[in-house]
Amino acid sequence: MQVGMLWQNEARGGDLPSQIRRAAGYYRRKYGQQPNECYVHPSMLADAGPLEVDGIVVRPLESVLPQHLWLGVGEARVREKVLSAPAVFSPAQRSDE
């Protein structure tokens, strides 16, 4: 993931999955798509290692500050959307003429 949304958990309450669900809901409303990756500071995982919350893979990343979530769409899913998009041709490029 190269681009994502940084979410600061101001409430600092609730467990990690509920925090991720809240941030993902905001992400969906703002960007119109479901995030599928979330990076958190390793201390937030409490030695549980990577986990998954509602289809969002949660991974530790030292550079993310504690009490912050970095959500976004993974590169594989971005490439998949680009490859499946319909091609747009200008009139000079059309082969059916």
N, CA, C and O atoms as CSV, one atom per row, in Angstrom:
chain,resi,resn,atom,element,x,y,z
A,1,MET,N,N,0.848,-1.171,0.000
A,1,MET,CA,C,0.000,0.000,0.000
A,1,MET,C,C,0.891,1.230,0.000
A,1,MET,O,O,1.742,1.392,0.874
A,2,GLN,N,N,0.692,2.087,-0.977
A,2,GLN,CA,C,1.488,3.305,-1.084
A,2,GLN,C,C,0.750,4.522,-0.538
A,2,GLN,O,O,1.366,5.425,0.028
A,3,VAL,N,N,-0.561,4.545,-0.707
A,3,VAL,CA,C,-1.373,5.680,-0.280
A,3,VAL,C,C,-2.484,5.154,0.605
A,3,VAL,O,O,-3.083,4.118,0.316
A,4,GLY,N,N,-2.756,5.863,1.676
A,4,GLY,CA,C,-3.820,5.457,2.570
A,4,GLY,C,C,-4.285,6.618,3.413
A,4,GLY,O,O,-3.837,7.751,3.238
A,5,MET,N,N,-5.181,6.328,4.323
A,5,MET,CA,C,-5.719,7.331,5.228
A,5,MET,C,C,-5.172,7.065,6.627
A,5,MET,O,O,-5.259,5.946,7.133
A,6,LEU,N,N,-4.614,8.087,7.240
A,6,LEU,CA,C,-4.123,7.963,8.611
A,6,LEU,C,C,-5.244,8.373,9.548
A,6,LEU,O,O,-5.791,9.471,9.442
A,7,TRP,N,N,-5.574,7.487,10.457
A,7,TRP,CA,C,-6.680,7.698,11.393
A,7,TRP,C,C,-6.118,7.758,12.802
A,7,TRP,O,O,-5.453,6.823,13.248
A,8,GLN,N,N,-6.379,8.847,13.501
A,8,GLN,CA,C,-5.958,8.958,14.896
A,8,GLN,C,C,-7.130,8.561,15.766
A,8,GLN,O,O,-8.224,9.109,15.637
A,9,ASN,N,N,-6.903,7.621,16.638
A,9,ASN,CA,C,-7.959,7.150,17.517
A,9,ASN,C,C,-8.025,8.069,18.732
A,9,ASN,O,O,-7.329,7.848,19.723
A,10,GLU,N,N,-8.862,9.098,18.651
A,10,GLU,CA,C,-8.959,10.070,19.730
A,10,GLU,C,C,-9.636,9.495,20.961
A,10,GLU,O,O,-9.272,9.845,22.084
A,11,ALA,N,N,-10.609,8.624,20.772
A,11,ALA,CA,C,-11.348,8.067,21.903
A,11,ALA,C,C,-10.469,7.167,22.758
A,11,ALA,O,O,-10.669,7.070,23.969
A,12,ARG,N,N,-9.501,6.511,22.136
A,12,ARG,CA,C,-8.600,5.576,22.824
A,12,ARG,C,C,-9.354,4.519,23.627
A,12,ARG,O,O,-8.819,3.950,24.579
A,13,GLY,N,N,-10.557,4.273,23.245
A,13,GLY,CA,C,-11.358,3.268,23.933
A,13,GLY,C,C,-11.740,2.157,22.981
A,13,GLY,O,O,-11.616,2.291,21.764
A,14,GLY,N,N,-12.194,1.086,23.535
A,14,GLY,CA,C,-12.610,-0.045,22.713
A,14,GLY,C,C,-11.424,-0.880,22.281
A,14,GLY,O,O,-10.268,-0.473,22.396
A,15,ASP,N,N,-11.742,-2.042,21.790
A,15,ASP,CA,C,-10.686,-2.929,21.332
A,15,ASP,C,C,-10.267,-2.564,19.908
A,15,ASP,O,O,-10.939,-1.782,19.235
A,16,LEU,N,N,-9.177,-3.125,19.467
A,16,LEU,CA,C,-8.625,-2.808,18.152
A,16,LEU,C,C,-9.606,-3.111,17.018
A,16,LEU,O,O,-9.766,-2.273,16.131
A,17,PRO,N,N,-10.272,-4.272,17.005
A,17,PRO,CA,C,-11.225,-4.523,15.920
A,17,PRO,C,C,-12.326,-3.465,15.821
A,17,PRO,O,O,-12.691,-3.072,14.713
A,18,SER,N,N,-12.859,-2.999,16.941
A,18,SER,CA,C,-13.913,-1.975,16.865
A,18,SER,C,C,-13.355,-0.644,16.383
A,18,SER,O,O,-14.053,0.097,15.691
A,19,GLN,N,N,-12.113,-0.325,16.732
A,19,GLN,CA,C,-11.474,0.890,16.232
A,19,GLN,C,C,-11.296,0.811,14.721
A,19,GLN,O,O,-11.526,1.791,14.013
A,20,ILE,N,N,-10.888,-0.356,14.229
A,20,ILE,CA,C,-10.684,-0.550,12.790
A,20,ILE,C,C,-12.009,-0.455,12.058
A,20,ILE,O,O,-12.078,0.161,10.994
A,21,ARG,N,N,-13.066,-1.050,12.602
A,21,ARG,CA,C,-14.388,-0.981,11.965
A,21,ARG,C,C,-14.867,0.471,11.860
A,21,ARG,O,O,-15.418,0.873,10.835
A,22,ARG,N,N,-14.660,1.239,12.903
A,22,ARG,CA,C,-15.080,2.653,12.892
A,22,ARG,C,C,-14.310,3.434,11.821
A,22,ARG,O,O,-14.903,4.189,11.051
A,23,ALA,N,N,-12.992,3.250,11.778
A,23,ALA,CA,C,-12.164,3.938,10.784
A,23,ALA,C,C,-12.519,3.476,9.370
A,23,ALA,O,O,-12.555,4.292,8.449
A,24,ALA,N,N,-12.778,2.190,9.189
A,24,ALA,CA,C,-13.127,1.657,7.869
A,24,ALA,C,C,-14.464,2.218,7.399
A,24,ALA,O,O,-14.636,2.479,6.209
A,25,GLY,N,N,-15.405,2.406,8.307
A,25,GLY,CA,C,-16.690,3.006,7.945
A,25,GLY,C,C,-16.505,4.420,7.426
A,25,GLY,O,O,-17.116,4.811,6.432
A,26,TYR,N,N,-15.668,5.178,8.096
A,26,TYR,CA,C,-15.366,6.536,7.643
A,26,TYR,C,C,-14.675,6.495,6.266
A,26,TYR,O,O,-15.007,7.278,5.375
A,27,TYR,N,N,-13.725,5.587,6.107
A,27,TYR,CA,C,-12.996,5.441,4.837
A,27,TYR,C,C,-13.975,5.148,3.693
A,27,TYR,O,O,-13.884,5.748,2.622
A,28,ARG,N,N,-14.908,4.223,3.929
A,28,ARG,CA,C,-15.897,3.872,2.891
A,28,ARG,C,C,-16.741,5.079,2.502
A,28,ARG,O,O,-16.979,5.318,1.318
A,29,ARG,N,N,-17.197,5.842,3.500
A,29,ARG,CA,C,-18.019,7.021,3.204
A,29,ARG,C,C,-17.221,8.080,2.450
A,29,ARG,O,O,-17.740,8.710,1.529
A,30,LYS,N,N,-15.980,8.274,2.832
A,30,LYS,CA,C,-15.163,9.329,2.232
A,30,LYS,C,C,-14.657,8.966,0.837
A,30,LYS,O,O,-14.698,9.797,-0.071
A,31,TYR,N,N,-14.177,7.723,0.657
A,31,TYR,CA,C,-13.526,7.333,-0.590
A,31,TYR,C,C,-14.357,6.395,-1.476
A,31,TYR,O,O,-13.959,6.111,-2.605
A,32,GLY,N,N,-15.480,5.921,-0.992
A,32,GLY,CA,C,-16.359,5.094,-1.805
A,32,GLY,C,C,-15.888,3.682,-2.062
A,32,GLY,O,O,-16.377,3.029,-2.984
A,33,GLN,N,N,-14.950,3.194,-1.270
A,33,GLN,CA,C,-14.516,1.808,-1.408
A,33,GLN,C,C,-14.075,1.265,-0.059
A,33,GLN,O,O,-13.776,2.017,0.869
A,34,GLN,N,N,-14.044,-0.045,0.023
A,34,GLN,CA,C,-13.675,-0.723,1.263
A,34,GLN,C,C,-12.160,-0.856,1.348
A,34,GLN,O,O,-11.544,-1.360,0.410
A,35,PRO,N,N,-11.538,-0.420,2.446
A,35,PRO,CA,C,-10.108,-0.677,2.593
A,35,PRO,C,C,-9.887,-2.169,2.813
A,35,PRO,O,O,-10.762,-2.867,3.327
A,36,ASN,N,N,-8.711,-2.651,2.420
A,36,ASN,CA,C,-8.419,-4.069,2.653
A,36,ASN,C,C,-7.111,-4.273,3.406
A,36,ASN,O,O,-6.719,-5.408,3.678
A,37,GLU,N,N,-6.429,-3.168,3.745
A,37,GLU,CA,C,-5.206,-3.257,4.540
A,37,GLU,C,C,-5.227,-2.194,5.623
A,37,GLU,O,O,-5.755,-1.099,5.429
A,38,CYS,N,N,-4.645,-2.532,6.765
A,38,CYS,CA,C,-4.516,-1.596,7.878
A,38,CYS,C,C,-3.193,-1.881,8.577
A,38,CYS,O,O,-2.887,-3.020,8.929
A,39,TYR,N,N,-2.420,-0.823,8.767
A,39,TYR,CA,C,-1.155,-0.949,9.488
A,39,TYR,C,C,-1.276,-0.221,10.813
A,39,TYR,O,O,-1.826,0.878,10.885
A,40,VAL,N,N,-0.752,-0.851,11.869
A,40,VAL,CA,C,-0.788,-0.280,13.214
A,40,VAL,C,C,0.593,-0.426,13.853
A,40,VAL,O,O,1.415,-1.229,13.410
A,41,HIS,N,N,0.831,0.353,14.889
A,41,HIS,CA,C,2.073,0.197,15.643
A,41,HIS,C,C,2.071,-1.205,16.257
A,41,HIS,O,O,1.025,-1.673,16.707
A,42,PRO,N,N,3.210,-1.876,16.283
A,42,PRO,CA,C,3.258,-3.250,16.823
A,42,PRO,C,C,2.712,-3.377,18.246
A,42,PRO,O,O,2.182,-4.428,18.603
A,43,SER,N,N,2.828,-2.341,19.054
A,43,SER,CA,C,2.325,-2.413,20.428
A,43,SER,C,C,0.800,-2.553,20.478
A,43,SER,O,O,0.259,-3.002,21.488
A,44,MET,N,N,0.116,-2.182,19.426
A,44,MET,CA,C,-1.347,-2.277,19.409
A,44,MET,C,C,-1.837,-3.694,19.141
A,44,MET,O,O,-2.998,-4.008,19.403
A,45,LEU,N,N,-0.969,-4.545,18.626
A,45,LEU,CA,C,-1.368,-5.926,18.346
A,45,LEU,C,C,-1.172,-6.846,19.544
A,45,LEU,O,O,-1.668,-7.973,19.541
A,46,ALA,N,N,-0.472,-6.393,20.546
A,46,ALA,CA,C,-0.280,-7.179,21.774
A,46,ALA,C,C,0.187,-8.596,21.487
A,46,ALA,O,O,-0.371,-9.559,22.012
A,47,ASP,N,N,1.213,-8.721,20.652
A,47,ASP,CA,C,1.820,-10.008,20.320
A,47,ASP,C,C,0.881,-10.977,19.621
A,47,ASP,O,O,1.189,-12.164,19.512
A,48,ALA,N,N,-0.249,-10.496,19.152
A,48,ALA,CA,C,-1.187,-11.377,18.455
A,48,ALA,C,C,-0.743,-11.625,17.020
A,48,ALA,O,O,-1.204,-12.571,16.381
A,49,GLY,N,N,0.151,-10.778,16.509
A,49,GLY,CA,C,0.584,-10.921,15.130
A,49,GLY,C,C,-0.473,-10.381,14.188
A,49,GLY,O,O,-1.433,-9.747,14.626
A,50,PRO,N,N,-0.306,-10.627,12.899
A,50,PRO,CA,C,-1.286,-10.144,11.930
A,50,PRO,C,C,-2.669,-10.734,12.201
A,50,PRO,O,O,-2.791,-11.889,12.610
A,51,LEU,N,N,-3.690,-9.947,11.973
A,51,LEU,CA,C,-5.053,-10.438,12.121
A,51,LEU,C,C,-5.910,-9.852,11.009
A,51,LEU,O,O,-5.439,-9.021,10.233
A,52,GLU,N,N,-7.157,-10.277,10.927
A,52,GLU,CA,C,-8.071,-9.798,9.902
A,52,GLU,C,C,-9.375,-9.365,10.560
A,52,GLU,O,O,-9.917,-10.071,11.410
A,53,VAL,N,N,-9.875,-8.188,10.153
A,53,VAL,CA,C,-11.120,-7.645,10.695
A,53,VAL,C,C,-12.015,-7.292,9.520
A,53,VAL,O,O,-11.724,-6.351,8.781
A,54,ASP,N,N,-13.091,-8.029,9.338
A,54,ASP,CA,C,-14.057,-7.757,8.264
A,54,ASP,C,C,-13.389,-7.622,6.894
A,54,ASP,O,O,-13.727,-6.717,6.131
A,55,GLY,N,N,-12.459,-8.497,6.578
A,55,GLY,CA,C,-11.785,-8.481,5.284
A,55,GLY,C,C,-10.613,-7.521,5.196
A,55,GLY,O,O,-10.011,-7.376,4.132
A,56,ILE,N,N,-10.283,-6.868,6.292
A,56,ILE,CA,C,-9.148,-5.944,6.335
A,56,ILE,C,C,-7.993,-6.643,7.045
A,56,ILE,O,O,-8.109,-7.013,8.213
A,57,VAL,N,N,-6.886,-6.821,6.340
A,57,VAL,CA,C,-5.709,-7.458,6.926
A,57,VAL,C,C,-4.981,-6.401,7.762
A,57,VAL,O,O,-4.650,-5.322,7.271
A,58,VAL,N,N,-4.741,-6.731,9.026
A,58,VAL,CA,C,-4.093,-5.803,9.959
A,58,VAL,C,C,-2.675,-6.299,10.208
A,58,VAL,O,O,-2.454,-7.440,10.612
A,59,ARG,N,N,-1.717,-5.403,9.952
A,59,ARG,CA,C,-0.311,-5.778,10.093
A,59,ARG,C,C,0.419,-4.748,10.949
A,59,ARG,O,O,0.044,-3.576,10.975
A,60,PRO,N,N,1.463,-5.191,11.647
A,60,PRO,CA,C,2.268,-4.241,12.425
A,60,PRO,C,C,3.242,-3.489,11.521
A,60,PRO,O,O,3.768,-4.040,10.555
A,61,LEU,N,N,3.468,-2.223,11.856
A,61,LEU,CA,C,4.439,-1.404,11.138
A,61,LEU,C,C,5.003,-0.393,12.125
A,61,LEU,O,O,4.278,0.451,12.652
A,62,GLU,N,N,6.295,-0.487,12.366
A,62,GLU,CA,C,6.968,0.334,13.368
A,62,GLU,C,C,6.816,1.834,13.115
A,62,GLU,O,O,6.794,2.617,14.065
A,63,SER,N,N,6.711,2.243,11.859
A,63,SER,CA,C,6.649,3.669,11.560
A,63,SER,C,C,5.276,4.304,11.803
A,63,SER,O,O,5.147,5.526,11.724
A,64,VAL,N,N,4.255,3.502,12.095
A,64,VAL,CA,C,2.941,4.048,12.432
A,64,VAL,C,C,2.941,4.355,13.929
A,64,VAL,O,O,3.309,3.512,14.747
A,65,LEU,N,N,2.521,5.575,14.275
A,65,LEU,CA,C,2.500,5.978,15.684
A,65,LEU,C,C,1.478,5.170,16.469
A,65,LEU,O,O,0.464,4.747,15.913
A,66,PRO,N,N,1.734,4.949,17.760
A,66,PRO,CA,C,0.721,4.295,18.597
A,66,PRO,C,C,-0.592,5.092,18.549
A,66,PRO,O,O,-0.582,6.314,18.400
A,67,GLN,N,N,-1.694,4.395,18.674
A,67,GLN,CA,C,-3.039,4.974,18.624
A,67,GLN,C,C,-3.388,5.569,17.272
A,67,GLN,O,O,-4.260,6.434,17.190
A,68,HIS,N,N,-2.727,5.127,16.206
A,68,HIS,CA,C,-3.031,5.544,14.842
A,68,HIS,C,C,-3.252,4.292,13.987
A,68,HIS,O,O,-2.676,3.236,14.250
A,69,LEU,N,N,-4.078,4.430,12.982
A,69,LEU,CA,C,-4.324,3.369,12.013
A,69,LEU,C,C,-4.039,3.933,10.633
A,69,LEU,O,O,-4.419,5.066,10.336
A,70,TRP,N,N,-3.383,3.168,9.799
A,70,TRP,CA,C,-3.135,3.566,8.414
A,70,TRP,C,C,-3.909,2.591,7.540
A,70,TRP,O,O,-3.496,1.443,7.369
A,71,LEU,N,N,-5.034,3.045,6.982
A,71,LEU,CA,C,-5.920,2.197,6.182
A,71,LEU,C,C,-5.832,2.550,4.718
A,71,LEU,O,O,-5.574,3.698,4.354
A,72,GLY,N,N,-6.048,1.557,3.882
A,72,GLY,CA,C,-6.064,1.809,2.445
A,72,GLY,C,C,-6.344,0.552,1.662
A,72,GLY,O,O,-6.742,-0.478,2.208
A,73,VAL,N,N,-6.126,0.664,0.371
A,73,VAL,CA,C,-6.348,-0.444,-0.549
A,73,VAL,C,C,-4.983,-0.946,-1.001
A,73,VAL,O,O,-4.154,-0.166,-1.470
A,74,GLY,N,N,-4.753,-2.234,-0.861
A,74,GLY,CA,C,-3.482,-2.834,-1.236
A,74,GLY,C,C,-3.212,-2.743,-2.720
A,74,GLY,O,O,-4.140,-2.657,-3.525
A,75,GLU,N,N,-1.952,-2.761,-3.078
A,75,GLU,CA,C,-1.528,-2.603,-4.475
A,75,GLU,C,C,-2.110,-3.674,-5.388
A,75,GLU,O,O,-2.453,-3.374,-6.532
A,76,ALA,N,N,-2.228,-4.896,-4.925
A,76,ALA,CA,C,-2.768,-5.965,-5.772
A,76,ALA,C,C,-4.200,-5.651,-6.172
A,76,ALA,O,O,-4.584,-5.884,-7.318
A,77,ARG,N,N,-4.990,-5.129,-5.256
A,77,ARG,CA,C,-6.375,-4.802,-5.567
A,77,ARG,C,C,-6.466,-3.599,-6.498
A,77,ARG,O,O,-7.354,-3.546,-7.349
A,78,VAL,N,N,-5.563,-2.634,-6.351
A,78,VAL,CA,C,-5.539,-1.480,-7.244
A,78,VAL,C,C,-5.215,-1.940,-8.662
A,78,VAL,O,O,-5.891,-1.535,-9.608
A,79,ARG,N,N,-4.194,-2.778,-8.824
A,79,ARG,CA,C,-3.827,-3.291,-10.147
A,79,ARG,C,C,-4.979,-4.083,-10.766
A,79,ARG,O,O,-5.241,-3.981,-11.965
A,80,GLU,N,N,-5.662,-4.873,-9.938
A,80,GLU,CA,C,-6.786,-5.673,-10.404
A,80,GLU,C,C,-7.887,-4.772,-10.974
A,80,GLU,O,O,-8.459,-5.089,-12.017
A,81,LYS,N,N,-8.190,-3.657,-10.306
A,81,LYS,CA,C,-9.217,-2.733,-10.787
A,81,LYS,C,C,-8.789,-2.070,-12.092
A,81,LYS,O,O,-9.609,-1.889,-12.992
A,82,VAL,N,N,-7.525,-1.709,-12.202
A,82,VAL,CA,C,-7.035,-1.063,-13.416
A,82,VAL,C,C,-7.112,-2.021,-14.593
A,82,VAL,O,O,-7.538,-1.636,-15.682
A,83,LEU,N,N,-6.704,-3.264,-14.383
A,83,LEU,CA,C,-6.715,-4.239,-15.467
A,83,LEU,C,C,-8.122,-4.618,-15.911
A,83,LEU,O,O,-8.327,-4.980,-17.069
A,84,SER,N,N,-9.088,-4.539,-15.009
A,84,SER,CA,C,-10.448,-4.916,-15.371
A,84,SER,C,C,-11.267,-3.741,-15.906
A,84,SER,O,O,-12.395,-3.934,-16.359
A,85,ALA,N,N,-10.718,-2.534,-15.859
A,85,ALA,CA,C,-11.444,-1.362,-16.360
A,85,ALA,C,C,-11.565,-1.435,-17.881
A,85,ALA,O,O,-10.653,-1.908,-18.560
A,86,PRO,N,N,-12.697,-0.965,-18.412
A,86,PRO,CA,C,-12.848,-0.995,-19.872
A,86,PRO,C,C,-11.861,-0.038,-20.533
A,86,PRO,O,O,-11.573,1.043,-20.019
A,87,ALA,N,N,-11.362,-0.457,-21.665
A,87,ALA,CA,C,-10.417,0.384,-22.408
A,87,ALA,C,C,-11.165,1.509,-23.099
A,87,ALA,O,O,-12.298,1.329,-23.546
A,88,VAL,N,N,-10.544,2.646,-23.184
A,88,VAL,CA,C,-11.131,3.799,-23.863
A,88,VAL,C,C,-10.262,4.101,-25.079
A,88,VAL,O,O,-9.054,4.305,-24.957
A,89,PHE,N,N,-10.884,4.127,-26.242
A,89,PHE,CA,C,-10.155,4.367,-27.479
A,89,PHE,C,C,-10.604,5.681,-28.101
A,89,PHE,O,O,-11.786,6.026,-28.075
A,90,SER,N,N,-9.670,6.386,-28.645
A,90,SER,CA,C,-10.028,7.565,-29.444
A,90,SER,C,C,-10.432,7.068,-30.815
A,90,SER,O,O,-10.099,5.938,-31.172
A,91,PRO,N,N,-11.143,7.877,-31.604
A,91,PRO,CA,C,-11.573,7.407,-32.936
A,91,PRO,C,C,-10.414,6.918,-33.807
A,91,PRO,O,O,-10.597,5.999,-34.605
A,92,ALA,N,N,-9.235,7.509,-33.671
A,92,ALA,CA,C,-8.087,7.087,-34.496
A,92,ALA,C,C,-7.569,5.714,-34.085
A,92,ALA,O,O,-6.904,5.049,-34.879
A,93,GLN,N,N,-7.858,5.276,-32.858
A,93,GLN,CA,C,-7.340,4.005,-32.361
A,93,GLN,C,C,-8.287,2.843,-32.586
A,93,GLN,O,O,-7.885,1.690,-32.426
A,94,ARG,N,N,-9.515,3.106,-32.948
A,94,ARG,CA,C,-10.498,2.032,-33.093
A,94,ARG,C,C,-10.127,1.104,-34.229
A,94,ARG,O,O,-9.731,1.561,-35.301
A,95,SER,N,N,-10.248,-0.167,-34.011
A,95,SER,CA,C,-9.864,-1.140,-35.027
A,95,SER,C,C,-11.050,-1.650,-35.832
A,95,SER,O,O,-10.862,-2.390,-36.798
A,96,ASP,N,N,-12.276,-1.268,-35.452
A,96,ASP,CA,C,-13.456,-1.780,-36.136
A,96,ASP,C,C,-13.912,-0.881,-37.280
A,96,ASP,O,O,-14.984,-1.109,-37.841
A,97,GLU,N,N,-13.148,0.108,-37.632
A,97,GLU,CA,C,-13.529,0.997,-38.731
A,97,GLU,C,C,-12.857,0.606,-40.010
A,97,GLU,O,O,-13.066,1.249,-41.038
